[in-house]
C-alpha cells in the first residue's frame, strides 16, 4: 500500500476545510454585493450586524474548540465512545445557548446599533436592526448547526462539513437576490430578504447535519442519551479546554467591533470602506482558518497516537503551504485592486479611499495567514493560555488603544487602522513562531 506524504495528508484535510469555510464568507460577500446595490447605508448596517453576530458566535468556541481538542486526542487513541460522549455534552450546552442568543439578538438589536451616529447614519441603523432581528427568528437552528458542523470540521472530517456548508450556501445564493430584489413575482424585501435567505438556508443545513450524525455518516455520532444526561465533570473539562480559545476569539472580535465603531464615528465613507475590507478579510480569514483547523486536527490526532515526530513534520508542512498561498493572494490583491473594490461598490468616494488604503490591508495578510497556522499547531498541543493572553494584550494595546490614537489624535483614518493591524499581526506572528520553534510544546505534550 502506497504511503501518503505529509503534504498529501495535510491537503486532504485542509482543502475541504478551506472550501467549507470560504463558502460561507463568499456567500456573505455575494450578499454584500447585492446589498451594496441598495445603498451605502444598507451595506454598512448589514456589515456591522454580521460583525455583531461573529462576536456572539465567538462565545460558542468554548464548546467547539474545547470539544474538538479533547475529541481529537480520543479519536487518535481510537476511543470513540468517549469522543461521542464529549460531543453530546457540547451539543447540550450549545442548544441552550442558541435560544439565549436568539432572545438577545431580537430584543437588543435596537440598542446595539446606537453605536452608529444618528442623522446620516439612521438608514444604516435601520438596516442593521432589521437584519439582526430577522436572523434571530432562525437562531436556534442556525446556532445549533454551527456548533455541530464546527466540531465535525475540527475533528478532521472536513469532507462532510464541506458538503453541508456548500449546500447551505448554494441555497442561500439562490434565495438571496430573489428575496432582496423581488424576483419571480415575489415581494422586494431588501435587507429583510437577505436575512430570510440566510435563515432558511441554515435551517435546511441543520436537518442535513442531523441526518449525518444519526446515520453514522461521519466519524462521530450524536447520542440522545449523552445529549439528555448532563455530566458535570465533562462540562468542567470542556470549559477548561475551551474557555481560553473563547476568550481569545471573543477579545479579538470585540476589538474589531470597537475598531468598526471608530470608523463609524469618523464618517459613513470610512465605515463603508472598512466594511468592504472586513468583507474581503472574512473570506481570506476563512481560508486561513481552514489551514489552521487542519493543522490543529492533525497535530492533536498524531499526539493522541503518540507520534510526535510526525506531528512536527506535519506542522512544518502546514507553514510552508500557507506561506506559498498567501504570497499569491497578496500579489493578486495589489495587481487587481481597482477591480476587486468595484465588485462591492460603485460609490466614488468609497472606491477612491479603498484603492489608496488596500496596500496596508494587503500587507497585513502575510503575517496574519502565517500566524493562523502556527496558532492552529499550538492549539493542537493544548498551548491555549499562551494564545489567549497574547491576544488579550495585543487587542488592548494595538487594536483599541493605538487605533484610537490613530483615528482621533493623529487623524490617520483607515490608513492607520490597517497599518496598526499589520504591525499587530507581524509581532504576534514573531512571538508565536518563537514559542513554537523553541520546542516547549513538545515538552508540554510529553
ROKOL-231193 format. One record per residue: residue in one letter; x negated, y negated, z of N, C-alpha, C in turn. Coordinates in steps of 0.2 Angstrom, whole numbers, plus 5000, padded with zeros to 4 digits. Layout:
<atoms>
AXYZXYZXYZ
...
</atoms>
This chain:
<atoms>
X499650065000500050005000499649945000
X499749894996499349834995499449785001
X498849765004498949725010498949655007
X499449615010499549545008499049505012
X498849445008498349395011498749355016
X498349315020498649265024499049215021
X498849195015499149135011499849165009
X499849225006500449255004500949265009
X500749285015501249295021501449235023
X501049185023501249115026501749085021
X501649085014502049055009502749095009
X502749155010503349195010503849175016
X503549145021503949125027504049045026
X503549015024503648935024504048915018
X503948935012504348915006505048915007
X505348975009506048975010506248915015
X505848915021506048865026506048795023
X505548775018505448715015506148695011
X506348745007506948745003507548735007
X507548775013508148765018508148695021
X507648675024507648615027507748555022
X507348555017507448505012508148495009
X508448555008509148545005509548505009
X509548505016509948455020509748385019
X509148375019508948305018509048275011
X508948325006509048304999509848284999
X510248325002510948305002511048245005
X510748225011510848165014510548105009
X510048125005509848075000510248064995
X510548114992511048104987511648064990
X511848084996512448044999512247975000
X511647965001511447895002511447854995
X511247884990511347854983512047834982
X512547884983513247874982513447814986
X513247814993513547764997513147694996
X512547694993512247634991512547604986
X512947644982513347614976513947574979
X514147584985514747554988514447484990
X513947474994513647414996513047425001
X512647375001512047375006512247385013
X512847355015513047365022513247435023
X513647465019513847535020513247585020
X512747565016512147605016511747605022
X511747545025511347535031511747565037
X512447555037512847585043512847655043
X512847695038512847765037512147785039
X511647755037510947775038510847775046
X511047715049511047715056511447765060
X511947785057512447845060512047905060
X511647915054511347985054510747985059
X510447925060509847925065510147935072
X510747915073511047925080511248005080
X511448035075511548105075510948145076
X510448125073509748155074509548155081
X509648095085509448085092509848145096
X510548145095510848195098510648265097
X510548285090510348355089509648365092
X509248315093508648325096508648355103
X509248345107509348375113509448445113
X509648475107509848545106509148585105
X508648545104507948585103507748625109
X508048605115507848645121508048715120
X508648725117508948795116508648825110
X508548785105508248815098507548835099
X507148785101506448795102506248845108
X506648835113506548875119506648945117
X507248965114507449025112506949055107
X506749015102506349045097505649065099
X505349025104504649035106504649105110
X505249115114505249175118505449235114
X505849225109506049275105505549295100
X505149255098504549275093504049325097
X503949305103503549355107503849425107
X504549425109504849485109504949525103
X505049485097505049515091504349545089
X503849505090503149535089503049595092
X503249605098503149665103503749715101
X504149705096504749755095505249765100
X505349715104505849715110506449675107
X506849715103507449675100507949665105
X508049705110508649695115508549635118
X507949625121507849555125507849495120
X507649505114507749445109508449425108
X508849475107509549465106509949435113
X509649455119509949435125509749355125
X509149335124509049265124509449225119
X509549255113509949225108510649205110
X510949255113511649255116511649195121
X511149195126511149145131511149075128
X510649065123510549005120511248975116
X511549025113512149005110512748985114
X512749015120513249005125513248925127
X512648905129512448835131512648795125
X512448815119512548765113513248755112
X513648805113514448795111514748745116
X514548745122514748695127514548625125
X513848625123513548555121513948525115
X514148575111514448545104515148505106
X515548535111516148495112515948435116
X515448435120515248365123515048315118
X514648335114514448295108514948265104
X515448305103516048285099516448225102
X516448235109516848185113516448115113
X515748125114515348065114515348025108
X515248065102515248035096515947995094
X516448025096517147995094517247935099
X517147945105517347885110516847835110
X516147855109515647805110515347765104
X515647785098515447755092515447685091
X516047655094516147585093515647545097
X515447575103514947545107514247545105
X514047605102513347615099513247565094
X513647555089513547515084513547435085
X513647425091513547355093512847325093
X512347375092511647365090511547315084
X512047325079511947285073512347215075
X511947165073512247095074512947085070
X513347045074513947035071513846985065
X514346965062514346915056514246965049
X513646955046513446985040513447065041
X513347085048513247155049513847185051
X514447155051515047185053515247245048
X515147235042515347285037514947355039
X514247345040513847395042514047435048
X514347395053514547415059515147465058
X515647435054516247475052516047545049
X515647535044515447595040515147655045
X514647625050514347675054514847705059
X515347665062515847695066516347745063
X516547725057516947775053516647845051
X515947835049515647895048515547945054
X515347915060515147955066515847985069
X516347945069516947965071517248025067
X517248015061517548075056517148135057
X516448125058516048185059516148225066
X516348185071516448205077517048255077
X517548255073518048305072517848375070
X517248375067516948445065516348465069
X516248425074515648435078515548505081
X516048535084515948595087515748655082
X515948655076515748705071515048685069
X514948615067514348595064513748605069
X513848585075513348595080513148665082
X513648705083513548775084513148815079
X513348795072513048825067512348795066
X512248735068511548705068511048745073
X511348765079510948805083510748875081
X511248905078511148975076510748975070
X510848935065510348935059509648915061
X509648865066508948845068508548905072
X508848945075508548995079508349055073
X508849065069508649115064508049095060
X508049025058507449005054506849005058
X506848985065506248985069505949045071
X506349105070506149165071505849205065
X505749165060505449185054505949215048
X506549215050507049245045507249185040
X506749155037506949095033507349105027
X507349165024507649185018508449175019
X508649195025509349195026509549125028
X509149095032509349025034509348975028
X508948995023508948955017509548965013
X509749025013510449045009511049005012
X511049005019511648975022511548895021
X511048865021510948795020511048775013
X510748815009510948795001511648795000
X512048845003512748855002513048795004
X512948775011513248715014513148655010
X512548645007512348585004512648584997
X512648634994513048644987513748624988
X514048644993514748624994514848554995
X514348524999514348455001514248414995
X513748434990513648404984514248394980
X514648444980515248444975515748404978
X515848404985516348364988516248294989
X515548274990515348204992515648154987
X515348154981515648104976516348104975
X516648164975517348174974517748134979
X517548144985517948114991517748034992
X517148024990516947944991517247904986
X517247924979517547884974518247904971
X518547954974519147974972519248004966
X518848054964518848084958519448134957
X519548154951520048214950520748194954
X520948134954521548114957521648104964
X521048124968521048114975520948044977
X521148024983521147954986520347934986
X520247874985519547844986519447834994
X519047874997518947875004518247845006
X517847825002517247795003516847825009
X516647795014516247815019516547875023
X517147875024517547925027517547985023
X517547985016517548035012516848075012
X516348035013515648065014515648105020
X515848085026515848115032516348185031
X516848175028517348235027516948285023
X516648265018516248315014515748355018
X515348315023514848355027515248395032
X515748375035516148415040516448485037
X516748475031517048535028516448585026
X515948565023515348605021515048645026
X514948605032514648645038515148685041
X515748675041516248725044516248785040
X516148785033516048845029515448885031
X514948845032514248875034514348915040
X514748885045514748915052515048985051
X515548995047515849065046515349115042
X514949085038514449125034513949155039
X513749105043513249125048513449175053
X514049165055514449215060514449285057
X514549285050514649355047513949385047
X513349345045512749375045512449395052
X512649365057512449385064512849445067
X513449455065513849505067513749565063
X513549565057513449625052512749645052
X512349625056511649645056511249625050
X511449575047511049555040510449515042
X510349495048509749455050509349495055
X508749475057508349515062508649515069
X509149465071509449455077510149465077
X510449485082511149505082511549465088
X512149435086512549395091512949445095
X512849455101513249505105513749465109
X514349485109514849445113514749455120
X514449515122514349525129513849475132
X513349465128512749415130513049345130
X513549335125513749265124514249245130
X514549295133515049285138514849295145
X514249315146513949335153513349295154
X513449235158512849195159512349235164
X511749215162511149245166510749185168
X510749175174510349105176509649115176
X509349175176508649175175508449165168
X508849185163508749175156508849095155
X509349065158509448995157508748955159
X508548975165507948945168507348955163
X507249015160506749025155506748985149
X507448975147507548935141507348865142
X507548835148507448765149506648755150
X506348805153505648795155505248795148
X505448845143505148845137505348795132
X505948765133506148725128506148645129
X506248635136506348565138505748515135
X505048535135504548495133504648475126
X504848525122504948505115505548455114
X506148465118506648425118506448355120
X506148345125505848285127505448245122
X505048295119504548265113504948235108
X505448285105505848265099506348205101
X506648205106507148155108506748095109
X506148095112505748025113505648005106
X505348045102505248025095505847995091
X506448025092507048005088507247935091
X507247935098507447865101506947815099
X506347825099505847775097505947755090
X506147795085506347775078506947735078
X507447755083508047715083507947645086
X507447645090507347575093506947535087
X506547565083506247535078506747505072
X507247555071507847535067508247475070
X508247475076508647415080508247355079
X507547355079507147295077507247275070
X507247315066507347295059508047265058
X508547295061509247265061509247195063
X508847185069508847115071508547065066
X508047085063507647045058508147025052
X508547075050509047055044509247115040
X509747105036510047165033509647185027
X509247145024508747165019508247215022
X507947195027507447235031507747305033
X508347295036508647355038508847405033
X509047375027509247415021508547455018
X508047415018507447445016507147495020
X507147485027506947535032507447595031
X508047585030508447645029508247685023
X508147645018507847685012507247725013
X506747695017506147735019506347795023
X506747785028506947835033507247895029
X507647875024507947925019507447975016
X506947935013506347975010505948015015
X505847985021505448015026505848075028
X506548075029506948135031506748195026
X506748175020506648235015505948265016
X505448215017504748235017504648275024
X504948245029504948275036505148345036
X505748365033505948425032505448475029
X505148455024504648495020504048505025
X503848455029503348465034503548515039
X504148505041504448555047504448625044
X504648635038504648705035503948735036
X503448705035502748725036502648735043
X502848685047502748685054503048745058
X503748765056504048815059503748885056
X503548885050503248955048502548965052
X502248905053501548915057501748935064
X502248905067502448925074502648995074
X503149025070503349085070502849145069
X502349135064501849175063501349175069
X501249125071500749115077501049155083
X501749145085502049175090502049255089
X502249275083502349345082501649385082
X501149355080500449385080500149385087
X500349335091500149335098500549385102
X501149395100501549445103501349515101
X501049525095500749585093500049595096
X499749545099499149545102498549545097
X498649505091498149495086498049425085
X497549405090497349335090496949315084
X496549355081496149345076496549325069
X497049365068497549355063497949285064
X498149275070498449215072498049155070
X497349155071496949095070496849095062
X496749145059496749145051497349115048
X497949135051498549105048498649035049
X498349015055498348935057497948895052
X497348925050496948885046497248885039
X497548935037497848945030498448885030
X498848885035499348835035499148765035
X498548745038498248675037498048665030
X497748715027497448695020498048695015
X498548735016499148725011499448655012
X499548635018499948575020499448515017
X498848515018498348465015498448455008
X498448515004498548504997499148474995
X499648494998500348474996500448404997
X500248375003500348305005500048255000
X499348274998499048234994499348224987
X499648274985500048274979500648234979
X501048234985501648194986501448124987
X500948104990500748034991500548004984
X500248044980500048014973500648004969
X501148044969501748044966502147974968
X502147974975502547914978502247844975
X501547844975501247774974501347764966
X501247814962501247804955501947794952
X502447814956503147804953503547774959
X503247724962503647694967504247654965
X504147614960504747574957505347624956
X505247674952505747724950506047754956
X505647774961505847804967506347764971
X506147694972506647644975507247634972
X507247634965507847614961508347674961
X508147734963508647784964509147764970
X508947734975509347724981509747654981
X509447604977509747544977509647504971
X510047454970509947404964509947334967
X509947324973509847264976509147234975
X509147174972508447154970507947134976
X508247114982507847094987507647154991
X508047214991507847274994507247304990
X507347304983506947334979506247304979
X506247234980505547204980505247214986
X505547214992505247224998504947304999
X505447344996505247414996504647434992
X504547394986503947404982503347384985
X503347324989502747304992502547344998
X503047375002502947405008502747475007
X502947505001502847585001502147605001
X501647565000500947585001500847605008
X501147565013501047585020501347645022
X501947655019502347715020502047775018
X501747775012501447825009500747845013
X500447795015499847805019499947845025
X500547835028500747875034500847945033
X500947965027501148035026500648085027
X500048065025499448115026499348145033
X499248095038499148115045499848145047
X500348125045501048145048501148225046
X500948235040501048305037500548355041
X499948335041499448375044499648385052
X499848335055500048335062500548385063
X501048385059501648435059501448505060
X500948525055500748595055500348615061
X499848565063499448585069499948585075
X500448545076500948545081501348615081
X501448635075501848705075501348755078
X500748755076500248805079500248805086
X500248745089500148735096500848755100
X501448745096502048765099502048845099
X501748875094501748945094501348975099
X500848945102500448975108500748945114
X501248905114501548885120501248815123
X500848785119500548725122501048665121
X501548665125502148615124502048555128
X501848565134501748505138501248455135
X500748475132500248435129500648395123
X501048425119501348395114501848345116
X502248355122502748315125502448255127
X501848255131501648195134501248155129
X500948185124500648145119501148105115
X501748135114502248095110502548045114
X502648055121502948005125502547945126
X501847955127501447895127501347855121
X501347895115501247855109501847825106
X502447855108503047815106503147755110
X502947755117503047695121502547645119
X501947665117501347615116501447585109
X501547635104501447615097502147595094
X502647645094503247635091503747585094
X503747575101504147525104503747465106
X503147465109502847405111502447375105
X502047405101501647375096502147355090
X502647385089503147365084503547305086
X503647295093504047235095503547175094
X502947185096502447135095502447115087
X502347165083502347155076502947125073
X503547145075504147115072504247045075
X504247035081504446975084503946925086
X503346945087502746895089502346875083
X502146935079501646925073502046915067
X502746935067503146925061502946965055
X502647025056502447065050502947105047
X503547115050504147145047504047215046
X504247235040504247305038503547335037
X503047285035502347305034502047325040
X502247285046501947305052502247375055
X502947385053503247445056502847505053
X502747515047502447565044501647575044
X501347515045500647505047500547535053
X500947525058500847545065501047625065
X501547645061501647715061501047755058
X500747725053500147755050499647765055
X499447715059498947715065499147765070
X499747765072500047815077499947885075
X500147905069500047975066499347995066
X498947945063498247965062497847985069
X498047945074497647955081497948015084
X498648025083498948095086498648155082
X498648145076498348205072497648225074
X497248165075496548175078496548215084
X496948195089496948225096497148295096
X497748305092497948375091497448425088
X497148395083496648435079496048455084
X495848405088495348425093495548475098
X496248465100496548515105496548585102
X496648585096496748655093496048685091
X495548635089494848665087494448685093
X494548655099494148675104494248745107
X494848775104494948845106495248855113
X495548805116495848805123496448845122
X496848845117497448885116497348955116
X496748975114496549055114496449075121
X496149035125496049055132496749055136
X497149005134497849005137498249065135
X498249085129498549135126498349205129
X497749205131497449265134497649275141
</atoms>
